[in-house]
Amino acid sequence: MVGIRNLSLSILSLSVILTPTVWAQSYSGSLTGLVTDPSSALVPGVHILLTDANKGVTFTAQSDSTGRYLLRALPPGTYRLAATAAGFKASLREGIGLN
């Protein structure tokens, strides 16, 4: 009985110590998209450049074989996205807000 009480007290103490780590907030997000041409065909291998409009920090990705791309661990901000591929006109989107 004493052993169980000590174990319970140890678990309770550990949970109080680890609580700040468990509840820590992460301020980042992700951006995903699908690249298609004017006929709605998927476009693989497109170079994606995401630029923080205020800080100038850039993030890059490339669309996969299904035309999808994913950028992770992005800090909140306002972004500009450029997509380029050989044989295609470049595409630019501005004012992308990530909260």
CNS distance restraints for C-alpha pairs under 8 A (distance, minus, plus):
assign (resid   1 and name CA) (resid   5 and name CA) 6.32 0.50 0.50
assign (resid   2 and name CA) (resid   6 and name CA) 6.21 0.50 0.50
assign (resid   3 and name CA) (resid   7 and name CA) 6.13 0.50 0.50
assign (resid   4 and name CA) (resid   8 and name CA) 6.09 0.50 0.50
assign (resid   5 and name CA) (resid   9 and name CA) 6.12 0.50 0.50
assign (resid   6 and name CA) (resid  10 and name CA) 6.05 0.50 0.50
assign (resid   7 and name CA) (resid  11 and name CA) 6.18 0.50 0.50
assign (resid   8 and name CA) (resid  12 and name CA) 6.12 0.50 0.50
assign (resid   9 and name CA) (resid  13 and name CA) 6.08 0.50 0.50
assign (resid  10 and name CA) (resid  14 and name CA) 6.09 0.50 0.50
assign (resid  11 and name CA) (resid  15 and name CA) 6.13 0.50 0.50
assign (resid  12 and name CA) (resid  16 and name CA) 6.36 0.50 0.50
assign (resid  13 and name CA) (resid  17 and name CA) 6.36 0.50 0.50
assign (resid  14 and name CA) (resid  18 and name CA) 6.13 0.50 0.50
assign (resid  15 and name CA) (resid  19 and name CA) 5.88 0.50 0.50
assign (resid  18 and name CA) (resid  22 and name CA) 6.34 0.50 0.50
assign (resid  19 and name CA) (resid  23 and name CA) 6.11 0.50 0.50
assign (resid  20 and name CA) (resid  24 and name CA) 5.97 0.50 0.50
assign (resid  27 and name CA) (resid  75 and name CA) 6.34 0.50 0.50
assign (resid  27 and name CA) (resid  76 and name CA) 7.04 0.50 0.50
assign (resid  28 and name CA) (resid  72 and name CA) 8.00 0.50 0.50
assign (resid  28 and name CA) (resid  73 and name CA) 5.16 0.50 0.50
assign (resid  28 and name CA) (resid  74 and name CA) 4.99 0.50 0.50
assign (resid  28 and name CA) (resid  75 and name CA) 4.55 0.50 0.50
assign (resid  28 and name CA) (resid  76 and name CA) 6.20 0.50 0.50
assign (resid  29 and name CA) (resid  72 and name CA) 6.36 0.50 0.50
assign (resid  29 and name CA) (resid  73 and name CA) 5.48 0.50 0.50
assign (resid  29 and name CA) (resid  74 and name CA) 5.04 0.50 0.50
assign (resid  29 and name CA) (resid  75 and name CA) 6.46 0.50 0.50
assign (resid  29 and name CA) (resid  76 and name CA) 7.16 0.50 0.50
assign (resid  29 and name CA) (resid  98 and name CA) 7.15 0.50 0.50
assign (resid  29 and name CA) (resid  99 and name CA) 7.77 0.50 0.50
assign (resid  30 and name CA) (resid  70 and name CA) 7.12 0.50 0.50
assign (resid  30 and name CA) (resid  71 and name CA) 5.47 0.50 0.50
assign (resid  30 and name CA) (resid  72 and name CA) 4.38 0.50 0.50
assign (resid  30 and name CA) (resid  73 and name CA) 5.99 0.50 0.50
assign (resid  30 and name CA) (resid  74 and name CA) 5.79 0.50 0.50
assign (resid  31 and name CA) (resid  70 and name CA) 5.83 0.50 0.50
assign (resid  31 and name CA) (resid  71 and name CA) 5.19 0.50 0.50
assign (resid  31 and name CA) (resid  72 and name CA) 6.65 0.50 0.50
assign (resid  31 and name CA) (resid  74 and name CA) 7.96 0.50 0.50
assign (resid  32 and name CA) (resid  68 and name CA) 7.28 0.50 0.50
assign (resid  32 and name CA) (resid  69 and name CA) 5.56 0.50 0.50
assign (resid  32 and name CA) (resid  70 and name CA) 4.38 0.50 0.50
assign (resid  32 and name CA) (resid  71 and name CA) 6.30 0.50 0.50
assign (resid  33 and name CA) (resid  68 and name CA) 5.67 0.50 0.50
assign (resid  33 and name CA) (resid  69 and name CA) 5.51 0.50 0.50
assign (resid  33 and name CA) (resid  70 and name CA) 6.77 0.50 0.50
assign (resid  34 and name CA) (resid  42 and name CA) 7.61 0.50 0.50
assign (resid  34 and name CA) (resid  63 and name CA) 7.71 0.50 0.50
assign (resid  34 and name CA) (resid  67 and name CA) 5.37 0.50 0.50
assign (resid  34 and name CA) (resid  68 and name CA) 4.44 0.50 0.50
assign (resid  34 and name CA) (resid  69 and name CA) 6.49 0.50 0.50
assign (resid  35 and name CA) (resid  42 and name CA) 5.99 0.50 0.50
assign (resid  35 and name CA) (resid  43 and name CA) 5.57 0.50 0.50
assign (resid  35 and name CA) (resid  44 and name CA) 7.57 0.50 0.50
assign (resid  35 and name CA) (resid  46 and name CA) 7.59 0.50 0.50
assign (resid  35 and name CA) (resid  63 and name CA) 7.14 0.50 0.50
assign (resid  35 and name CA) (resid  67 and name CA) 4.99 0.50 0.50
assign (resid  35 and name CA) (resid  68 and name CA) 6.30 0.50 0.50
assign (resid  35 and name CA) (resid  69 and name CA) 7.96 0.50 0.50
assign (resid  36 and name CA) (resid  40 and name CA) 5.08 0.50 0.50
assign (resid  36 and name CA) (resid  41 and name CA) 5.21 0.50 0.50
assign (resid  36 and name CA) (resid  42 and name CA) 4.47 0.50 0.50
assign (resid  36 and name CA) (resid  43 and name CA) 5.32 0.50 0.50
assign (resid  36 and name CA) (resid  67 and name CA) 6.89 0.50 0.50
assign (resid  37 and name CA) (resid  41 and name CA) 5.46 0.50 0.50
assign (resid  37 and name CA) (resid  42 and name CA) 6.62 0.50 0.50
assign (resid  37 and name CA) (resid  43 and name CA) 6.61 0.50 0.50
assign (resid  42 and name CA) (resid  66 and name CA) 6.17 0.50 0.50
assign (resid  42 and name CA) (resid  67 and name CA) 5.08 0.50 0.50
assign (resid  43 and name CA) (resid  63 and name CA) 7.46 0.50 0.50
assign (resid  43 and name CA) (resid  65 and name CA) 7.57 0.50 0.50
assign (resid  43 and name CA) (resid  66 and name CA) 7.12 0.50 0.50
assign (resid  43 and name CA) (resid  67 and name CA) 4.83 0.50 0.50
assign (resid  44 and name CA) (resid  62 and name CA) 7.96 0.50 0.50
assign (resid  44 and name CA) (resid  63 and name CA) 5.26 0.50 0.50
assign (resid  44 and name CA) (resid  64 and name CA) 5.25 0.50 0.50
assign (resid  44 and name CA) (resid  65 and name CA) 4.76 0.50 0.50
assign (resid  44 and name CA) (resid  66 and name CA) 6.10 0.50 0.50
assign (resid  44 and name CA) (resid  67 and name CA) 4.56 0.50 0.50
assign (resid  44 and name CA) (resid  68 and name CA) 7.65 0.50 0.50
assign (resid  45 and name CA) (resid  62 and name CA) 5.72 0.50 0.50
assign (resid  45 and name CA) (resid  63 and name CA) 5.04 0.50 0.50
assign (resid  45 and name CA) (resid  64 and name CA) 6.04 0.50 0.50
assign (resid  45 and name CA) (resid  65 and name CA) 7.09 0.50 0.50
assign (resid  45 and name CA) (resid  67 and name CA) 7.40 0.50 0.50
assign (resid  45 and name CA) (resid  85 and name CA) 7.11 0.50 0.50
assign (resid  46 and name CA) (resid  62 and name CA) 5.37 0.50 0.50
assign (resid  46 and name CA) (resid  63 and name CA) 5.13 0.50 0.50
assign (resid  46 and name CA) (resid  67 and name CA) 7.72 0.50 0.50
assign (resid  46 and name CA) (resid  83 and name CA) 6.38 0.50 0.50
assign (resid  46 and name CA) (resid  84 and name CA) 5.71 0.50 0.50
assign (resid  46 and name CA) (resid  85 and name CA) 4.94 0.50 0.50
assign (resid  47 and name CA) (resid  60 and name CA) 7.38 0.50 0.50
assign (resid  47 and name CA) (resid  61 and name CA) 6.23 0.50 0.50
assign (resid  47 and name CA) (resid  62 and name CA) 4.73 0.50 0.50
assign (resid  47 and name CA) (resid  63 and name CA) 6.83 0.50 0.50
assign (resid  47 and name CA) (resid  83 and name CA) 5.65 0.50 0.50
assign (resid  47 and name CA) (resid  84 and name CA) 5.27 0.50 0.50
assign (resid  47 and name CA) (resid  85 and name CA) 6.26 0.50 0.50
assign (resid  48 and name CA) (resid  60 and name CA) 5.51 0.50 0.50
assign (resid  48 and name CA) (resid  61 and name CA) 5.02 0.50 0.50
assign (resid  48 and name CA) (resid  62 and name CA) 5.60 0.50 0.50
assign (resid  48 and name CA) (resid  63 and name CA) 7.43 0.50 0.50
assign (resid  48 and name CA) (resid  69 and name CA) 7.90 0.50 0.50
assign (resid  48 and name CA) (resid  81 and name CA) 7.05 0.50 0.50
assign (resid  48 and name CA) (resid  82 and name CA) 5.84 0.50 0.50
assign (resid  48 and name CA) (resid  83 and name CA) 4.69 0.50 0.50
assign (resid  48 and name CA) (resid  84 and name CA) 6.74 0.50 0.50
assign (resid  49 and name CA) (resid  58 and name CA) 6.75 0.50 0.50
assign (resid  49 and name CA) (resid  59 and name CA) 5.92 0.50 0.50
assign (resid  49 and name CA) (resid  60 and name CA) 4.73 0.50 0.50
assign (resid  49 and name CA) (resid  61 and name CA) 6.75 0.50 0.50
assign (resid  49 and name CA) (resid  81 and name CA) 5.75 0.50 0.50
assign (resid  49 and name CA) (resid  82 and name CA) 5.15 0.50 0.50
assign (resid  49 and name CA) (resid  83 and name CA) 6.46 0.50 0.50
assign (resid  50 and name CA) (resid  58 and name CA) 5.52 0.50 0.50
assign (resid  50 and name CA) (resid  59 and name CA) 5.08 0.50 0.50
assign (resid  50 and name CA) (resid  60 and name CA) 6.20 0.50 0.50
assign (resid  50 and name CA) (resid  79 and name CA) 6.50 0.50 0.50
assign (resid  50 and name CA) (resid  80 and name CA) 5.70 0.50 0.50
assign (resid  50 and name CA) (resid  81 and name CA) 4.51 0.50 0.50
assign (resid  50 and name CA) (resid  82 and name CA) 6.46 0.50 0.50
assign (resid  51 and name CA) (resid  56 and name CA) 5.91 0.50 0.50
assign (resid  51 and name CA) (resid  57 and name CA) 5.66 0.50 0.50
assign (resid  51 and name CA) (resid  58 and name CA) 4.37 0.50 0.50
assign (resid  51 and name CA) (resid  59 and name CA) 6.45 0.50 0.50
assign (resid  51 and name CA) (resid  79 and name CA) 5.43 0.50 0.50
assign (resid  51 and name CA) (resid  80 and name CA) 5.19 0.50 0.50
assign (resid  51 and name CA) (resid  81 and name CA) 6.45 0.50 0.50
assign (resid  52 and name CA) (resid  56 and name CA) 5.05 0.50 0.50
assign (resid  52 and name CA) (resid  57 and name CA) 5.27 0.50 0.50
assign (resid  52 and name CA) (resid  58 and name CA) 6.36 0.50 0.50
assign (resid  52 and name CA) (resid  77 and name CA) 6.59 0.50 0.50
assign (resid  52 and name CA) (resid  78 and name CA) 5.92 0.50 0.50
assign (resid  52 and name CA) (resid  79 and name CA) 4.53 0.50 0.50
assign (resid  52 and name CA) (resid  80 and name CA) 6.52 0.50 0.50
assign (resid  53 and name CA) (resid  77 and name CA) 7.80 0.50 0.50
assign (resid  53 and name CA) (resid  78 and name CA) 5.72 0.50 0.50
assign (resid  53 and name CA) (resid  79 and name CA) 5.16 0.50 0.50
assign (resid  53 and name CA) (resid  80 and name CA) 6.24 0.50 0.50
assign (resid  54 and name CA) (resid  77 and name CA) 7.73 0.50 0.50
assign (resid  54 and name CA) (resid  78 and name CA) 7.13 0.50 0.50
assign (resid  59 and name CA) (resid  71 and name CA) 7.32 0.50 0.50
assign (resid  60 and name CA) (resid  71 and name CA) 7.30 0.50 0.50
assign (resid  61 and name CA) (resid  69 and name CA) 6.45 0.50 0.50
assign (resid  61 and name CA) (resid  70 and name CA) 6.78 0.50 0.50
assign (resid  61 and name CA) (resid  71 and name CA) 6.46 0.50 0.50
assign (resid  62 and name CA) (resid  69 and name CA) 6.00 0.50 0.50
assign (resid  63 and name CA) (resid  67 and name CA) 4.92 0.50 0.50
assign (resid  63 and name CA) (resid  68 and name CA) 4.89 0.50 0.50
assign (resid  63 and name CA) (resid  69 and name CA) 4.51 0.50 0.50
assign (resid  63 and name CA) (resid  70 and name CA) 7.98 0.50 0.50
assign (resid  64 and name CA) (resid  68 and name CA) 5.45 0.50 0.50
assign (resid  64 and name CA) (resid  69 and name CA) 6.41 0.50 0.50
assign (resid  75 and name CA) (resid  98 and name CA) 7.67 0.50 0.50
assign (resid  76 and name CA) (resid  97 and name CA) 7.65 0.50 0.50
assign (resid  76 and name CA) (resid  98 and name CA) 4.97 0.50 0.50
assign (resid  76 and name CA) (resid  99 and name CA) 4.91 0.50 0.50
assign (resid  77 and name CA) (resid  97 and name CA) 5.96 0.50 0.50
assign (resid  77 and name CA) (resid  98 and name CA) 5.35 0.50 0.50
assign (resid  77 and name CA) (resid  99 and name CA) 6.60 0.50 0.50
assign (resid  78 and name CA) (resid  95 and name CA) 5.81 0.50 0.50
assign (resid  78 and name CA) (resid  96 and name CA) 5.45 0.50 0.50
assign (resid  78 and name CA) (resid  97 and name CA) 4.53 0.50 0.50
assign (resid  78 and name CA) (resid  98 and name CA) 6.25 0.50 0.50
assign (resid  79 and name CA) (resid  94 and name CA) 6.40 0.50 0.50
assign (resid  79 and name CA) (resid  95 and name CA) 5.77 0.50 0.50
assign (resid  79 and name CA) (resid  96 and name CA) 4.90 0.50 0.50
assign (resid  79 and name CA) (resid  97 and name CA) 6.30 0.50 0.50
assign (resid  79 and name CA) (resid  98 and name CA) 7.67 0.50 0.50
assign (resid  80 and name CA) (resid  92 and name CA) 7.22 0.50 0.50
assign (resid  80 and name CA) (resid  93 and name CA) 5.72 0.50 0.50
assign (resid  80 and name CA) (resid  94 and name CA) 4.35 0.50 0.50
assign (resid  80 and name CA) (resid  95 and name CA) 6.16 0.50 0.50
assign (resid  80 and name CA) (resid  96 and name CA) 6.30 0.50 0.50
assign (resid  81 and name CA) (resid  92 and name CA) 5.69 0.50 0.50
assign (resid  81 and name CA) (resid  93 and name CA) 5.13 0.50 0.50
assign (resid  81 and name CA) (resid  94 and name CA) 6.38 0.50 0.50
assign (resid  81 and name CA) (resid  96 and name CA) 7.81 0.50 0.50
assign (resid  82 and name CA) (resid  90 and name CA) 7.05 0.50 0.50
assign (resid  82 and name CA) (resid  91 and name CA) 5.67 0.50 0.50
assign (resid  82 and name CA) (resid  92 and name CA) 4.52 0.50 0.50
assign (resid  82 and name CA) (resid  93 and name CA) 6.53 0.50 0.50
assign (resid  83 and name CA) (resid  90 and name CA) 5.76 0.50 0.50
assign (resid  83 and name CA) (resid  91 and name CA) 5.16 0.50 0.50
assign (resid  83 and name CA) (resid  92 and name CA) 6.54 0.50 0.50
assign (resid  84 and name CA) (resid  88 and name CA) 7.07 0.50 0.50
assign (resid  84 and name CA) (resid  89 and name CA) 7.13 0.50 0.50
assign (resid  84 and name CA) (resid  90 and name CA) 4.74 0.50 0.50
assign (resid  84 and name CA) (resid  91 and name CA) 6.65 0.50 0.50
assign (resid  85 and name CA) (resid  89 and name CA) 7.58 0.50 0.50
assign (resid  85 and name CA) (resid  90 and name CA) 7.09 0.50 0.50
